[in-house]
């Protein structure tokens, strides 16, 4: 498992947070219980299995929702 912290553009509404949360939990390889979308700091934290899903795929699913990914940080869990 890897741990990712993804910095997003500023989130402006709670429904944005919910959309991102649902999208992350629907990705195969993302540990659903680890998904944490932080509204105030506009960050997404999650654990994922790199053999099932890449950080690029995770970022793409956020971009596909219309949110800009500023940077990602991945560490071995």
C-alpha positions in Angstrom: 0.0 0.0 0.0 1.0 3.6 -0.7 -0.2 6.7 1.0 -1.0 9.7 -1.2 -1.6 13.4 -0.2 -3.1 15.3 -3.2 -3.2 19.1 -3.1 -6.2 20.5 -5.0 -7.3 23.9 -6.1 -9.4 25.6 -3.3 -12.6 23.7 -2.7 -15.5 26.1 -2.6 -18.4 23.9 -1.4 -19.2 20.8 0.6 -20.8 19.1 -2.5 -17.3 19.4 -4.2 -15.9 17.5 -1.3 -18.6 14.8 -1.5 -18.1 14.3 -5.3 -14.4 13.8 -4.8 -14.9 11.5 -1.8 -17.3 9.3 -3.8 -15.1 9.2 -6.9 -12.0 8.1 -4.8 -14.0 5.4 -3.0 -15.2 4.0 -6.4 -11.7 3.5 -7.7 -10.5 -0.1 -7.6 -7.3 -0.3 -5.5 -8.1 2.7 -3.2 -8.6 1.7 0.4 -12.1 3.1 1.0 -11.8 3.6 4.7 -8.6 5.6 4.2 -10.2 8.3 1.9 -10.2 11.7 3.7 -11.1 14.9 1.8 -10.0 17.9 3.8 -12.2 20.9 2.9 -10.3 23.6 4.7 -6.9 22.7 3.3 -8.2 21.4 -0.1 -6.4 18.1 0.2 -7.2 14.5 -0.4 -5.5 11.8 1.6 -5.8 8.1 0.8 -4.1 4.8 0.8 -4.0 2.8 -2.5 -2.6 -0.4 -3.9 -0.2 0.7 -6.6 -0.5 -2.7 -8.4 -4.2 -1.9 -9.0 -4.3 1.9 -9.5 -1.6 4.5 -10.2 -1.4 8.0 -8.8 -1.9 9.2 -12.3 -5.2 7.4 -12.6 -6.3 8.9 -9.2 -5.3 12.4 -10.3 -7.1 11.9 -13.7 -10.3 10.9 -11.9 -10.2 14.1 -9.9 -9.4 16.2 -13.0 -12.3 14.5 -14.8 -14.6 15.9 -12.1 -13.4 19.4 -13.0 -10.9 20.0 -10.2 -7.3 21.0 -10.6 -4.6 18.9 -9.0 -1.8 21.1 -7.9 0.6 18.4 -6.7 0.7 14.9 -5.3 3.0 13.3 -2.7 3.2 9.5 -2.5 4.9 7.6 0.3 5.2 3.9 1.0 2.7 3.0 3.8 
